[in-house]
Amino acid sequence: MSLFWFRDSEYLRGARTVALDTSAAAYSLASSPLRAVEATDDYLQSRQSLREENARLRQENLVLKGRTQRLAAVLAENTRYKALLNSTAMLEGDVMVAEVIATAADPARHILVLDKGESQGVREGQPLLGADGLMGQIVQLGESTSRALLVTDAIHAVPVQVLRNGVRGIAEGTGDIDRLIVRHVATTTDIVVGDTLVTSGLGGRFPPGYPVAEVTAITAEPGAAFLTVTSRPMAQLDRGRHVMLVVDKPTIAVSADR
Amino acid sequence: MIGVNNGWVIASSLLVTLLFHAAPLPLEWRWFRPELVMLTLFYWSLALPHKVGIVSAAVTGLMVDVLNGSAVGALAMGMVVADVFILLNYQRIRQFDGLQQSITLAVLVALALLVEHWLMRAVGLGGTGLAFLWSVPLTLLCWLPLREILRGLRRQFEVL
């Protein structure tokens, strides 16, 4: 299977793009009955439930608006502090919303097929966000579709730090949709169950500060040099129709990195 | 008459099973999805070995690889290996009774999946143990009904 060795070659770029778009079309066709049912369901909602939902959303909106106001103030304050510390300001990432067409058929891989591609300005390595946290990154581009690798895929890893004290690590996917592990954490490290892991921005691929996972278990084998830290992804990786793509290139906010 | 042997029936049966392969399923159920594409290809290879051989197996495998987003060519290789076995033994396999045939086909599907995962591991893409073999039991149960359907199609459209 010589194709195997040329899978990253530039000459096959066109073929890859076409193959990806075609497969996305197949996925979209295969899930169309389900979508039709969902759409009918949506259409046939009663007036009562719509009003209730409307009221609920209005409330939620108010609460969120309140929080955003506070966020603006905090952000301004933060920028001032950053300026004092002489480090690069963290840019507020702009996002683009994409719809999930399907999840790829292979159960061993955690891949989403999205409805935005190169022509909409998606690029390889672009971070993918859910409502609650980081979901993954774009790995393959089609003309109008793309594929994203989720953080829980067995070949994915993301640099993280503990929100509480800034301890750094690398969260690796396990192939389980609800488990990430951080290896090589020294036994004396200050990390406890319930800690939030956020992206550290090291490596420059993911913008810093997005929540990734919550620590669920810490195992210390007697005699072992490192702890094994297990965590649960914050983002709802296996549900939801829409995801966000961070648009501008992440800036590295850690001044020590320069 | 040359050219009137209804090859499109083979192609469309494979396309339909490919769509079934892409159909949405909850994540936990996906491990048990029967390998209908492979069974369909193996059926045609058993019934018409002069027509459906390793090239068809490789092309079909590539399509599944692209759908899966996995290492391109891995499943194609697996399917070619299993199909060679069918091409060498089709006369014998045709004589088997239902149970024997189901088991043989299930083993061949497992073989193809194993080769795929070897290759995936070799390029660093695998990683969840032997769980991919969970699709084999349902595949075994699917063989007889699928064989009847495809045989019906073959006779209806006189695919030669």
Interface residues (C-beta under 8 A of the other chain):
Chain A: M1 L3 F4 R7 A19 L20 T22 S23 A26 Y27 L29 A30 S31 L34 A102 T103 A104 A105 D106 P107 A108 R109 I111 Q140 R147 A154 I155 G175 I177 D238
Chain B: L18 L19 F20 H21 A22 A23 P24 L27 R30 W31 R33 L62 V66 L67 N68 G69 S70 A71 V72 G73 A74 A76 M77 L119 V123 G124 L125 G126 G127 T128 A131 F132
